[in-house]
Amino acid sequence: MQDLLEDIVQTVGGALVAPGLGSAELVLAMLVAFGFFIGAIYSIFARGDRELEWWER
């Protein structure tokens, strides 16, 4: 697990410090994944109208 995390950090850090072929796609994919993550967290903790059914929210 430690090695996997180090490989991920090294790959992302290398893409940000010395951009090369494919690094823009990596950074864009990270931004999209972060957006999905924030959206999922928001939808879990968002307080909506409790009178609505789940498909109406």
mmCIF file of the N, C-alpha and C atoms, coordinates in Angstrom:
data_MODEL
# 
_entry.id   MODEL 
# 
loop_
_atom_site.group_PDB 
_atom_site.id 
_atom_site.type_symbol 
_atom_site.label_atom_id 
_atom_site.label_alt_id 
_atom_site.label_comp_id 
_atom_site.label_asym_id 
_atom_site.label_entity_id 
_atom_site.label_seq_id 
_atom_site.pdbx_PDB_ins_code 
_atom_site.Cartn_x 
_atom_site.Cartn_y 
_atom_site.Cartn_z 
_atom_site.occupancy 
_atom_site.B_iso_or_equiv 
_atom_site.pdbx_formal_charge 
_atom_site.auth_seq_id 
_atom_site.auth_comp_id 
_atom_site.auth_asym_id 
_atom_site.auth_atom_id 
_atom_site.pdbx_PDB_model_num 
ATOM 1   N N  . MET A 1 1  ? 0.836   -1.196 0.000   1.00 0.00 ? 1  MET A N  1 
ATOM 2   C CA . MET A 1 1  ? 0.000   0.000  0.000   1.00 0.00 ? 1  MET A CA 1 
ATOM 3   C C  . MET A 1 1  ? 0.873   1.250  0.000   1.00 0.00 ? 1  MET A C  1 
ATOM 4   N N  . GLN A 1 2  ? 1.919   1.231  0.792   1.00 0.00 ? 2  GLN A N  1 
ATOM 5   C CA . GLN A 1 2  ? 2.831   2.372  0.869   1.00 0.00 ? 2  GLN A CA 1 
ATOM 6   C C  . GLN A 1 2  ? 3.489   2.613  -0.493  1.00 0.00 ? 2  GLN A C  1 
ATOM 7   N N  . ASP A 1 3  ? 3.923   1.532  -1.153  1.00 0.00 ? 3  ASP A N  1 
ATOM 8   C CA . ASP A 1 3  ? 4.570   1.676  -2.468  1.00 0.00 ? 3  ASP A CA 1 
ATOM 9   C C  . ASP A 1 3  ? 3.602   2.217  -3.503  1.00 0.00 ? 3  ASP A C  1 
ATOM 10  N N  . LEU A 1 4  ? 2.361   1.763  -3.457  1.00 0.00 ? 4  LEU A N  1 
ATOM 11  C CA . LEU A 1 4  ? 1.359   2.232  -4.410  1.00 0.00 ? 4  LEU A CA 1 
ATOM 12  C C  . LEU A 1 4  ? 1.120   3.728  -4.229  1.00 0.00 ? 4  LEU A C  1 
ATOM 13  N N  . LEU A 1 5  ? 0.983   4.171  -2.982  1.00 0.00 ? 5  LEU A N  1 
ATOM 14  C CA . LEU A 1 5  ? 0.774   5.594  -2.711  1.00 0.00 ? 5  LEU A CA 1 
ATOM 15  C C  . LEU A 1 5  ? 1.976   6.426  -3.170  1.00 0.00 ? 5  LEU A C  1 
ATOM 16  N N  . GLU A 1 6  ? 3.178   5.911  -2.940  1.00 0.00 ? 6  GLU A N  1 
ATOM 17  C CA . GLU A 1 6  ? 4.371   6.634  -3.373  1.00 0.00 ? 6  GLU A CA 1 
ATOM 18  C C  . GLU A 1 6  ? 4.428   6.727  -4.894  1.00 0.00 ? 6  GLU A C  1 
ATOM 19  N N  . ASP A 1 7  ? 4.043   5.664  -5.590  1.00 0.00 ? 7  ASP A N  1 
ATOM 20  C CA . ASP A 1 7  ? 4.028   5.695  -7.057  1.00 0.00 ? 7  ASP A CA 1 
ATOM 21  C C  . ASP A 1 7  ? 3.032   6.726  -7.575  1.00 0.00 ? 7  ASP A C  1 
ATOM 22  N N  . ILE A 1 8  ? 1.866   6.795  -6.956  1.00 0.00 ? 8  ILE A N  1 
ATOM 23  C CA . ILE A 1 8  ? 0.849   7.760  -7.375  1.00 0.00 ? 8  ILE A CA 1 
ATOM 24  C C  . ILE A 1 8  ? 1.336   9.181  -7.133  1.00 0.00 ? 8  ILE A C  1 
ATOM 25  N N  . VAL A 1 9  ? 1.904   9.430  -5.964  1.00 0.00 ? 9  VAL A N  1 
ATOM 26  C CA . VAL A 1 9  ? 2.399   10.773 -5.639  1.00 0.00 ? 9  VAL A CA 1 
ATOM 27  C C  . VAL A 1 9  ? 3.538   11.166 -6.570  1.00 0.00 ? 9  VAL A C  1 
ATOM 28  N N  . GLN A 1 10 ? 4.428   10.224 -6.878  1.00 0.00 ? 10 GLN A N  1 
ATOM 29  C CA . GLN A 1 10 ? 5.541   10.525 -7.771  1.00 0.00 ? 10 GLN A CA 1 
ATOM 30  C C  . GLN A 1 10 ? 5.044   10.827 -9.181  1.00 0.00 ? 10 GLN A C  1 
ATOM 31  N N  . THR A 1 11 ? 4.064   10.085 -9.662  1.00 0.00 ? 11 THR A N  1 
ATOM 32  C CA . THR A 1 11 ? 3.526   10.314 -11.002 1.00 0.00 ? 11 THR A CA 1 
ATOM 33  C C  . THR A 1 11 ? 2.842   11.671 -11.093 1.00 0.00 ? 11 THR A C  1 
ATOM 34  N N  . VAL A 1 12 ? 1.999   11.972 -10.105 1.00 0.00 ? 12 VAL A N  1 
ATOM 35  C CA . VAL A 1 12 ? 1.282   13.255 -10.117 1.00 0.00 ? 12 VAL A CA 1 
ATOM 36  C C  . VAL A 1 12 ? 2.246   14.413 -9.922  1.00 0.00 ? 12 VAL A C  1 
ATOM 37  N N  . GLY A 1 13 ? 3.187   14.268 -9.010  1.00 0.00 ? 13 GLY A N  1 
ATOM 38  C CA . GLY A 1 13 ? 4.172   15.321 -8.781  1.00 0.00 ? 13 GLY A CA 1 
ATOM 39  C C  . GLY A 1 13 ? 5.029   15.567 -10.006 1.00 0.00 ? 13 GLY A C  1 
ATOM 40  N N  . GLY A 1 14 ? 5.415   14.499 -10.677 1.00 0.00 ? 14 GLY A N  1 
ATOM 41  C CA . GLY A 1 14 ? 6.196   14.643 -11.894 1.00 0.00 ? 14 GLY A CA 1 
ATOM 42  C C  . GLY A 1 14 ? 5.419   15.333 -12.997 1.00 0.00 ? 14 GLY A C  1 
ATOM 43  N N  . ALA A 1 15 ? 4.137   15.060 -13.080 1.00 0.00 ? 15 ALA A N  1 
ATOM 44  C CA . ALA A 1 15 ? 3.302   15.700 -14.103 1.00 0.00 ? 15 ALA A CA 1 
ATOM 45  C C  . ALA A 1 15 ? 3.134   17.186 -13.831 1.00 0.00 ? 15 ALA A C  1 
ATOM 46  N N  . LEU A 1 16 ? 3.093   17.569 -12.566 1.00 0.00 ? 16 LEU A N  1 
ATOM 47  C CA . LEU A 1 16 ? 2.923   18.979 -12.236 1.00 0.00 ? 16 LEU A CA 1 
ATOM 48  C C  . LEU A 1 16 ? 4.226   19.760 -12.338 1.00 0.00 ? 16 LEU A C  1 
ATOM 49  N N  . VAL A 1 17 ? 5.350   19.131 -11.973 1.00 0.00 ? 17 VAL A N  1 
ATOM 50  C CA . VAL A 1 17 ? 6.637   19.831 -11.965 1.00 0.00 ? 17 VAL A CA 1 
ATOM 51  C C  . VAL A 1 17 ? 7.251   19.879 -13.357 1.00 0.00 ? 17 VAL A C  1 
ATOM 52  N N  . ALA A 1 18 ? 7.262   18.747 -14.046 1.00 0.00 ? 18 ALA A N  1 
ATOM 53  C CA . ALA A 1 18 ? 7.870   18.680 -15.385 1.00 0.00 ? 18 ALA A CA 1 
ATOM 54  C C  . ALA A 1 18 ? 6.824   18.146 -16.359 1.00 0.00 ? 18 ALA A C  1 
ATOM 55  N N  . PRO A 1 19 ? 5.953   19.024 -16.846 1.00 0.00 ? 19 PRO A N  1 
ATOM 56  C CA . PRO A 1 19 ? 4.887   18.542 -17.722 1.00 0.00 ? 19 PRO A CA 1 
ATOM 57  C C  . PRO A 1 19 ? 5.442   17.915 -18.994 1.00 0.00 ? 19 PRO A C  1 
ATOM 58  N N  . GLY A 1 20 ? 4.892   16.794 -19.329 1.00 0.00 ? 20 GLY A N  1 
ATOM 59  C CA . GLY A 1 20 ? 5.284   16.093 -20.538 1.00 0.00 ? 20 GLY A CA 1 
ATOM 60  C C  . GLY A 1 20 ? 4.045   15.613 -21.257 1.00 0.00 ? 20 GLY A C  1 
ATOM 61  N N  . LEU A 1 21 ? 4.260   14.673 -22.150 1.00 0.00 ? 21 LEU A N  1 
ATOM 62  C CA . LEU A 1 21 ? 3.163   14.122 -22.924 1.00 0.00 ? 21 LEU A CA 1 
ATOM 63  C C  . LEU A 1 21 ? 2.186   13.393 -22.006 1.00 0.00 ? 21 LEU A C  1 
ATOM 64  N N  . GLY A 1 22 ? 0.943   13.792 -21.998 1.00 0.00 ? 22 GLY A N  1 
ATOM 65  C CA . GLY A 1 22 ? -0.083  13.137 -21.193 1.00 0.00 ? 22 GLY A CA 1 
ATOM 66  C C  . GLY A 1 22 ? -0.289  13.747 -19.817 1.00 0.00 ? 22 GLY A C  1 
ATOM 67  N N  . SER A 1 23 ? 0.554   14.668 -19.408 1.00 0.00 ? 23 SER A N  1 
ATOM 68  C CA . SER A 1 23 ? 0.409   15.232 -18.067 1.00 0.00 ? 23 SER A CA 1 
ATOM 69  C C  . SER A 1 23 ? -0.809  16.140 -17.973 1.00 0.00 ? 23 SER A C  1 
ATOM 70  N N  . ALA A 1 24 ? -1.162  16.815 -19.051 1.00 0.00 ? 24 ALA A N  1 
ATOM 71  C CA . ALA A 1 24 ? -2.350  17.669 -19.022 1.00 0.00 ? 24 ALA A CA 1 
ATOM 72  C C  . ALA A 1 24 ? -3.600  16.817 -18.830 1.00 0.00 ? 24 ALA A C  1 
ATOM 73  N N  . GLU A 1 25 ? -3.622  15.656 -19.479 1.00 0.00 ? 25 GLU A N  1 
ATOM 74  C CA . GLU A 1 25 ? -4.766  14.761 -19.311 1.00 0.00 ? 25 GLU A CA 1 
ATOM 75  C C  . GLU A 1 25 ? -4.846  14.236 -17.882 1.00 0.00 ? 25 GLU A C  1 
ATOM 76  N N  . LEU A 1 26 ? -3.696  13.970 -17.282 1.00 0.00 ? 26 LEU A N  1 
ATOM 77  C CA . LEU A 1 26 ? -3.668  13.492 -15.900 1.00 0.00 ? 26 LEU A CA 1 
ATOM 78  C C  . LEU A 1 26 ? -4.209  14.550 -14.945 1.00 0.00 ? 26 LEU A C  1 
ATOM 79  N N  . VAL A 1 27 ? -3.779  15.777 -15.119 1.00 0.00 ? 27 VAL A N  1 
ATOM 80  C CA . VAL A 1 27 ? -4.241  16.861 -14.251 1.00 0.00 ? 27 VAL A CA 1 
ATOM 81  C C  . VAL A 1 27 ? -5.731  17.095 -14.461 1.00 0.00 ? 27 VAL A C  1 
ATOM 82  N N  . LEU A 1 28 ? -6.186  17.066 -15.707 1.00 0.00 ? 28 LEU A N  1 
ATOM 83  C CA . LEU A 1 28 ? -7.610  17.236 -15.987 1.00 0.00 ? 28 LEU A CA 1 
ATOM 84  C C  . LEU A 1 28 ? -8.431  16.107 -15.376 1.00 0.00 ? 28 LEU A C  1 
ATOM 85  N N  . ALA A 1 29 ? -7.945  14.883 -15.475 1.00 0.00 ? 29 ALA A N  1 
ATOM 86  C CA . ALA A 1 29 ? -8.644  13.740 -14.879 1.00 0.00 ? 29 ALA A CA 1 
ATOM 87  C C  . ALA A 1 29 ? -8.713  13.878 -13.360 1.00 0.00 ? 29 ALA A C  1 
ATOM 88  N N  . MET A 1 30 ? -7.655  14.396 -12.751 1.00 0.00 ? 30 MET A N  1 
ATOM 89  C CA . MET A 1 30 ? -7.670  14.606 -11.301 1.00 0.00 ? 30 MET A CA 1 
ATOM 90  C C  . MET A 1 30 ? -8.694  15.665 -10.913 1.00 0.00 ? 30 MET A C  1 
ATOM 91  N N  . LEU A 1 31 ? -8.786  16.732 -11.693 1.00 0.00 ? 31 LEU A N  1 
ATOM 92  C CA . LEU A 1 31 ? -9.764  17.784 -11.400 1.00 0.00 ? 31 LEU A CA 1 
ATOM 93  C C  . LEU A 1 31 ? -11.194 17.258 -11.540 1.00 0.00 ? 31 LEU A C  1 
ATOM 94  N N  . VAL A 1 32 ? -11.442 16.462 -12.574 1.00 0.00 ? 32 VAL A N  1 
ATOM 95  C CA . VAL A 1 32 ? -12.776 15.896 -12.769 1.00 0.00 ? 32 VAL A CA 1 
ATOM 96  C C  . VAL A 1 32 ? -13.110 14.928 -11.639 1.00 0.00 ? 32 VAL A C  1 
ATOM 97  N N  . ALA A 1 33 ? -12.153 14.085 -11.266 1.00 0.00 ? 33 ALA A N  1 
ATOM 98  C CA . ALA A 1 33 ? -12.383 13.142 -10.169 1.00 0.00 ? 33 ALA A CA 1 
ATOM 99  C C  . ALA A 1 33 ? -12.642 13.887 -8.860  1.00 0.00 ? 33 ALA A C  1 
ATOM 100 N N  . PHE A 1 34 ? -11.917 14.960 -8.620  1.00 0.00 ? 34 PHE A N  1 
ATOM 101 C CA . PHE A 1 34 ? -12.127 15.764 -7.414  1.00 0.00 ? 34 PHE A CA 1 
ATOM 102 C C  . PHE A 1 34 ? -13.527 16.384 -7.428  1.00 0.00 ? 34 PHE A C  1 
ATOM 103 N N  . GLY A 1 35 ? -13.970 16.833 -8.598  1.00 0.00 ? 35 GLY A N  1 
ATOM 104 C CA . GLY A 1 35 ? -15.314 17.400 -8.713  1.00 0.00 ? 35 GLY A CA 1 
ATOM 105 C C  . GLY A 1 35 ? -16.389 16.362 -8.417  1.00 0.00 ? 35 GLY A C  1 
ATOM 106 N N  . PHE A 1 36 ? -16.216 15.159 -8.944  1.00 0.00 ? 36 PHE A N  1 
ATOM 107 C CA . PHE A 1 36 ? -17.162 14.088 -8.651  1.00 0.00 ? 36 PHE A CA 1 
ATOM 108 C C  . PHE A 1 36 ? -17.160 13.742 -7.166  1.00 0.00 ? 36 PHE A C  1 
ATOM 109 N N  . PHE A 1 37 ? -15.973 13.734 -6.562  1.00 0.00 ? 37 PHE A N  1 
ATOM 110 C CA . PHE A 1 37 ? -15.860 13.423 -5.135  1.00 0.00 ? 37 PHE A CA 1 
ATOM 111 C C  . PHE A 1 37 ? -16.583 14.467 -4.293  1.00 0.00 ? 37 PHE A C  1 
ATOM 112 N N  . ILE A 1 38 ? -16.376 15.737 -4.593  1.00 0.00 ? 38 ILE A N  1 
ATOM 113 C CA . ILE A 1 38 ? -17.043 16.810 -3.856  1.00 0.00 ? 38 ILE A CA 1 
ATOM 114 C C  . ILE A 1 38 ? -18.557 16.718 -4.064  1.00 0.00 ? 38 ILE A C  1 
ATOM 115 N N  . GLY A 1 39 ? -18.991 16.439 -5.292  1.00 0.00 ? 39 GLY A N  1 
ATOM 116 C CA . GLY A 1 39 ? -20.418 16.293 -5.565  1.00 0.00 ? 39 GLY A CA 1 
ATOM 117 C C  . GLY A 1 39 ? -21.041 15.135 -4.792  1.00 0.00 ? 39 GLY A C  1 
ATOM 118 N N  . ALA A 1 40 ? -20.315 14.035 -4.687  1.00 0.00 ? 40 ALA A N  1 
ATOM 119 C CA . ALA A 1 40 ? -20.824 12.880 -3.939  1.00 0.00 ? 40 ALA A CA 1 
ATOM 120 C C  . ALA A 1 40 ? -20.928 13.196 -2.450  1.00 0.00 ? 40 ALA A C  1 
ATOM 121 N N  . ILE A 1 41 ? -19.924 13.843 -1.908  1.00 0.00 ? 41 ILE A N  1 
ATOM 122 C CA . ILE A 1 41 ? -19.956 14.215 -0.488  1.00 0.00 ? 41 ILE A CA 1 
ATOM 123 C C  . ILE A 1 41 ? -21.092 15.192 -0.226  1.00 0.00 ? 41 ILE A C  1 
ATOM 124 N N  . TYR A 1 42 ? -21.267 16.159 -1.131  1.00 0.00 ? 42 TYR A N  1 
ATOM 125 C CA . TYR A 1 42 ? -22.343 17.139 -0.965  1.00 0.00 ? 42 TYR A CA 1 
ATOM 126 C C  . TYR A 1 42 ? -23.712 16.462 -1.006  1.00 0.00 ? 42 TYR A C  1 
ATOM 127 N N  . SER A 1 43 ? -23.887 15.521 -1.926  1.00 0.00 ? 43 SER A N  1 
ATOM 128 C CA . SER A 1 43 ? -25.190 14.861 -2.037  1.00 0.00 ? 43 SER A CA 1 
ATOM 129 C C  . SER A 1 43 ? -25.482 13.967 -0.838  1.00 0.00 ? 43 SER A C  1 
ATOM 130 N N  . ILE A 1 44 ? -24.447 13.454 -0.205  1.00 0.00 ? 44 ILE A N  1 
ATOM 131 C CA . ILE A 1 44 ? -24.654 12.620 0.985   1.00 0.00 ? 44 ILE A CA 1 
ATOM 132 C C  . ILE A 1 44 ? -25.125 13.475 2.156   1.00 0.00 ? 44 ILE A C  1 
ATOM 133 N N  . PHE A 1 45 ? -24.490 14.637 2.334   1.00 0.00 ? 45 PHE A N  1 
ATOM 134 C CA . PHE A 1 45 ? -24.759 15.463 3.512   1.00 0.00 ? 45 PHE A CA 1 
ATOM 135 C C  . PHE A 1 45 ? -25.726 16.618 3.263   1.00 0.00 ? 45 PHE A C  1 
ATOM 136 N N  . ALA A 1 46 ? -26.200 16.791 2.037   1.00 0.00 ? 46 ALA A N  1 
ATOM 137 C CA . ALA A 1 46 ? -27.102 17.903 1.736   1.00 0.00 ? 46 ALA A CA 1 
ATOM 138 C C  . ALA A 1 46 ? -28.456 17.674 2.409   1.00 0.00 ? 46 ALA A C  1 
ATOM 139 N N  . ARG A 1 47 ? -28.977 18.721 2.929   1.00 0.00 ? 47 ARG A N  1 
ATOM 140 C CA . ARG A 1 47 ? -30.289 18.653 3.570   1.00 0.00 ? 47 ARG A CA 1 
ATOM 141 C C  . ARG A 1 47 ? -31.319 19.191 2.592   1.00 0.00 ? 47 ARG A C  1 
ATOM 142 N N  . GLY A 1 48 ? -32.152 18.327 2.084   1.00 0.00 ? 48 GLY A N  1 
ATOM 143 C CA . GLY A 1 48 ? -33.180 18.744 1.142   1.00 0.00 ? 48 GLY A CA 1 
ATOM 144 C C  . GLY A 1 48 ? -34.543 18.746 1.792   1.00 0.00 ? 48 GLY A C  1 
ATOM 145 N N  . ASP A 1 49 ? -35.541 18.928 0.995   1.00 0.00 ? 49 ASP A N  1 
ATOM 146 C CA . ASP A 1 49 ? -36.916 18.890 1.467   1.00 0.00 ? 49 ASP A CA 1 
ATOM 147 C C  . ASP A 1 49 ? -37.294 17.444 1.769   1.00 0.00 ? 49 ASP A C  1 
ATOM 148 N N  . ARG A 1 50 ? -37.548 17.110 3.001   1.00 0.00 ? 50 ARG A N  1 
ATOM 149 C CA . ARG A 1 50 ? -37.821 15.734 3.404   1.00 0.00 ? 50 ARG A CA 1 
ATOM 150 C C  . ARG A 1 50 ? -39.199 15.256 2.959   1.00 0.00 ? 50 ARG A C  1 
ATOM 151 N N  . GLU A 1 51 ? -40.053 16.165 2.479   1.00 0.00 ? 51 GLU A N  1 
ATOM 152 C CA . GLU A 1 51 ? -41.379 15.784 2.009   1.00 0.00 ? 51 GLU A CA 1 
ATOM 153 C C  . GLU A 1 51 ? -41.341 15.178 0.609   1.00 0.00 ? 51 GLU A C  1 
ATOM 154 N N  . LEU A 1 52 ? -40.260 15.426 -0.126  1.00 0.00 ? 52 LEU A N  1 
ATOM 155 C CA . LEU A 1 52 ? -40.147 14.924 -1.485  1.00 0.00 ? 52 LEU A CA 1 
ATOM 156 C C  . LEU A 1 52 ? -39.714 13.464 -1.493  1.00 0.00 ? 52 LEU A C  1 
ATOM 157 N N  . GLU A 1 53 ? -40.150 12.745 -2.490  1.00 0.00 ? 53 GLU A N  1 
ATOM 158 C CA . GLU A 1 53 ? -39.681 11.385 -2.663  1.00 0.00 ? 53 GLU A CA 1 
ATOM 159 C C  . GLU A 1 53 ? -38.262 11.432 -3.212  1.00 0.00 ? 53 GLU A C  1 
ATOM 160 N N  . TRP A 1 54 ? -37.552 10.317 -3.172  1.00 0.00 ? 54 TRP A N  1 
ATOM 161 C CA . TRP A 1 54 ? -36.148 10.300 -3.583  1.00 0.00 ? 54 TRP A CA 1 
ATOM 162 C C  . TRP A 1 54 ? -35.981 10.680 -5.067  1.00 0.00 ? 54 TRP A C  1 
ATOM 163 N N  . TRP A 1 55 ? -36.947 10.348 -5.922  1.00 0.00 ? 55 TRP A N  1 
ATOM 164 C CA . TRP A 1 55 ? -36.789 10.659 -7.333  1.00 0.00 ? 55 TRP A CA 1 
ATOM 165 C C  . TRP A 1 55 ? -37.150 12.108 -7.658  1.00 0.00 ? 55 TRP A C  1 
ATOM 166 N N  . GLU A 1 56 ? -37.751 12.813 -6.710  1.00 0.00 ? 56 GLU A N  1 
ATOM 167 C CA . GLU A 1 56 ? -38.126 14.214 -6.916  1.00 0.00 ? 56 GLU A CA 1 
ATOM 168 C C  . GLU A 1 56 ? -37.055 15.175 -6.398  1.00 0.00 ? 56 GLU A C  1 
ATOM 169 N N  . ARG A 1 57 ? -36.079 14.678 -5.699  1.00 0.00 ? 57 ARG A N  1 
ATOM 170 C CA . ARG A 1 57 ? -35.060 15.540 -5.094  1.00 0.00 ? 57 ARG A CA 1 
ATOM 171 C C  . ARG A 1 57 ? -34.129 16.066 -6.100  1.00 0.00 ? 57 ARG A C  1 
# 
